[in-house]
């Protein structure tokens, strides 16, 4: 197939998700050709040009307008998604948006509708389901490793939303910006859970703000309205019971633990890294079934044999590869804006039942 020409908005070379995952993934895949990037300032655009060896702009509209750009990747702050995605869709470009798609459900619904009218392919960065360990987890569940799934629980740390956070991320402490422990860390975990175990049929929740004021890394303080303590209980369509708990910051007791318990066995997914974000961390799988009484490691192929990528870059590359194959074969493996709307709807439901369920006994 002819390589898909890509432009990445938000590809600053000074760290960040695009530099960590998107650029290495795109450069490793023959299905894609990275042709341009855009940053927010002229100086960072010059650094990006030197770092990535492609054209760089500080005005993203110039990238969007290029005829050789087939796919526009939007990897910037969530409050900036709406305008950039709308511009790209209006220009007739396919769009890869990082998750969350919008600051709330309504924005996501509008963007999805615009994409349908434009008739262009879309993909959203729900890459956890493309992590080798999570794919293996689903294979084992589907093969009956644990028997009938009875319950599952996830406990994780969101890293951000805690004292000492970078001042540049202060916007995440304002719930109106749509970047919270619920909408990011918990949402990615819920997407992975649904991918492995099936859809959620009902939820209850408790959301809390443990730190109402935060001191940032530059010594300034900011008021917090984003929930940093998120507890979700759910029943899956299969009948299994699920619980997901995420807290802001890190825990000395571990930062990611996902158990799946069934009639014949148990599976455990953990991360040895100080990062509980399931979509962006190292994952280790273990399990036991039948007469076994202790968990044993289950090998997963974390490094791709062709690209040599591992970790988050490999996971994102797997998502990009699925999207390219979808365009070539007419399949639907990569999550679209429609899938993003479904997850936004679940998040909105979790927020709603939290409000409705606050009763004293």
N, C-alpha and C positions, 0 to 999 in steps of 0.2 A: 504494500500500500504506500501511497505518497505520504511522507511525514506530515503530521499536523503541525502547522505553524503556530507557535505559542508566544503570547506576551504576558508577563507576570507583573501585576500592579502590587507594589509593596515588597519588592525584592531588594531591600537594603542589604548591603554586604556586612553591616554591623550587627550580625546575629539576627534573631527572629526566625519565625517558622518557615518563611519562604527560603531563606538561606540554608536552614538546617535540613529541610525535607524536599520542597518543591524543585529547587534548582538542581540538586544532585539527582533526583528522580528523573527529571526531564532529560538531563544530559546523558543518562545511562540507557535510555530507551530509544531504540531505532524508530519507533512509531511516532516520535515527536522531534521537533526542531525548535529549540529556544531561540527566538529571533529578536526579542526586545524586552526591556524591563522598564518599570516606572517607579519613581520614589517621590517623596513629598517636597524635596528641595533640590536646587541646582547642584549644591556641593555633594549631596548623597548620590545624585544621578551620575556625577562624574566618577565617584568611587565605585558605583555599581558597574559602570561601563568598563572600568579598569579590571574589576574583579571577575566579571562574568564574560567579558569579551564580546558583548553584543551592544546594539544601540540602547541608549538609556535616556529617559525623559523625566522631567519633573512635572510635566503636564500629562496626566494619563490619557487625555482625549487624543493626543497625538499618537499614542500607541494604539488606541482603539480604532482610529481612522485608517491605519495601515492596511493595505489590501492583502498583504501576505500574512496577516495575523488571522488565523482561523478560530483560535480558542483564547479567550481572555480569562486569565486567572486573577481573581480578586482576593488578595491575602492582606487586607488592611483591617483597621479597627471596625468593628461591627456597625457603629453608627454611620460609617462612610459607605457601607455596602450598597444601600438603596440607590443612591445617585449614580454610582459607577456601574452597577449592574444594569440599571435602566439605560444608561448611555450605550453600553455594549450590546444590549438586546436591540435597541433602536438601530444600531449599525449593522444588525444582522449577524452578530458574532455568537458562536457557542460560548457558554460561560461556565467556568469552574468557580464556585463560591465557597470560601471557607465557611464552616459552621460556627455560630448560627447564621442562617441565611439573612434574617432581618432582626431588628431589635425586639420584635414581638410577632405574634401570629398574623396580625393584619398585614404587616409589611411583607411577610413571606408569601401570603396568599396573593397579594398584588403582583409580586415579582414572578411567581409561578404562572399567573394568568398572562402577564406580559410575554413570558417565554413561549407559552402555547400559541399566542397570537403571532409572535415572530416566527414560529415554526423552526426554532433552532434547538440543538441538543443542549442539555444542561447536566451538570454534575455538582454534587455538594460534598464537602470534605468530612464525611462520616467514615473515616478510614479505619477505625478500630476493627471492623468486620473483615478487613483485608490483612490483619496481622497474622502471621503464620500460626502462632499459638492459639488464637481464637478460631481460626479455620479448623485447626486440628481438634479443638474442643467441640466444635459443631459436628465434625465427622464422628467423633467418639459417641456423642449423645445420640446421633442418628443411627449409629450401628448398634445401639443398645448396651453400651458399656456400663451404664449405671442402672439399666432396667427402666422402669417407669420413673420419670422425674417427679419427686415429691415436693421439693423445695429448693430454693436457691437464695443466697445472700451475698451482697457485695458491700464491703466497707473500704472507703478510700479517702485520700487527702487531695484537695484541689490545689495545693501549693500556694497559689495567690490568695487574695482576700484574707490577709493576715498582716500583723505589724511588720514593718521593714520592707514592705512591697515597694517596687520602683515607683518614683513619682510619676513617670510617664504612663503608668497604669492606673493612675488615680481615678480615671473615668469608670473603671470597672466596679468601684465601690458605690456608684449611683445606679440603682436598679433600673432607672429609666433608659439606660444605655444598653440593656439586654445582655450584659456580660457578667454573669453571676455563677456562683458555685452550682446552682441548679441548671442554668441554661448551657453551661459549658461542661464541667466535669461530670455532673450527674447525667446530663443528656447523652453524652458519649457512652457512658456506662449502660444506660437504658437501651440505647441503640444496639450495643453489643449483646446485651442480654436477650433482646428480642430476636436478633439474628441467630443466636445459638438455640434458644428455647421456644421461640414463637411469640406471637403478639400478646400484648397485655389487654385484658378485658375490663379491669376495674382497678382503681387506685384510691388510696388515702394518703395524707401527707401531713407533716409538721415542718414548718420552715422557721428558722430563728436567726436573729442577728446577735451573735455573741459579743462582738466588739462594735459598739455604736460609734466609736471614734478611733481612727487609726493614725499612727505616726509613720510616715513614709521614710524612705531611705535618705532623703535630703533634709530630714528634720521637720518638715511641714506636717500638718495634720489635716485630715479630711473626715467629714461625716459619712457614716456607712448606712446605706439603706438596702444594699444587696444582702440576701441571706447567706450566711457563712456556715450554717448548720442545716443540713437538708436530710430529712428522713422520709422515705417513700416506702409504703407497703403496697403490694399489688397481688392480684390473682391473674394468672395467665389463662389464655383460652384453653390450654390443656388441663386446667384445674390446679396446677402447681401454684404454691404460694411463694412470693418473692419479697425480699426486703433489700433496699438500697440506701446506704447512709454515706453522705459525703460531708466533710468538714473543710473549712479553709485552712491554709497553712500546711504544716507537716506534723507527723506523729512519731515519737520515739519508739512506739510499739509496732511500727510498720505502716506502710502507706497504700497498699492495695492487696486485698484478699477477696477472692471470689470462689465460693463453694457451690457445687451442684451436688445434691444428695438424692439418690434414687433407691429403688427397692433392691438393687443388686450391687450397688457400688457408689463411690464418691469420687469427685474430681475437684481439684484445687488449682486455681490460677493465682499467682502472686507476682509481685515485682520486687527484686532486690534493690532497685534504684530508689533514691529519695524523690520519687515522683509517682503520685497516685492517679495521674490522668491516663486512663486505659488506652487512649488513642495515641499516646506519645511517650510511652515508656517501655522499658525492657520487661518481657513477660516470661515466666517460668511455669511449666505445667507439670502436675503430678496427679496420680490417681491410684485407686485400688478397687477391686471388685471380687465377687465370689467369696472364697474362703480367706483371702488376703486380709491381714489385720493392720498393715502399715502402708502408707502411701509410698509409691515409687516414682522416680522421675519419668516423665514421658517426653521423648525427644521431639523437638520441632525444628524445622529447617529455617532458622532465623536469617541466615545469609543466603541471598539468591545466587544460585550457581552461575548464572550468566552475567549479571550486573556486578556482583560482589558487594552489593548494598546490604546493609543490615539496619536493625532498629527502625526508627521513624521514617527514614528515607526509603527503606525497602517497603514498608507498609504503604506509604504514599505512592511509590512506584507501582505496587500491585493494583492500587485504585486506578491510576492512570492507564495501566495496561488493560484493565477491565473496560474502561471507557472507550479506549481505542478499538477493542474487539467488538464492543456493542455497536460502534459506528460501522464497522466492517461487516458484521454478521447479522445485525438486526436483533441482537440479544438485549437483555436488560439487567446486567449484573451490577453495574455501577449505580449508586443512589442518585436520584434526580431531585430537581426542585420539588416535585410532587412528594417524594419521600421526606424532604425537609419540612414541608407543610404538615405532614402527618406527625412528625416528631415535635414540631412547634405546637401542634394541637394537644399532644400529650402533656407537654410542659405547661400550657395554659390550663389544662385540666387539673394538674397537680397544684398550681397556684390557686385555682378556684376552690378545690376541696380543702386546702389549708385554711382559707378564709372562712369557709362554711363550717368547718369542724372545730373551731376554737370555742369549746364550751367547757364550763367548769362543773366539776362533780363534787 
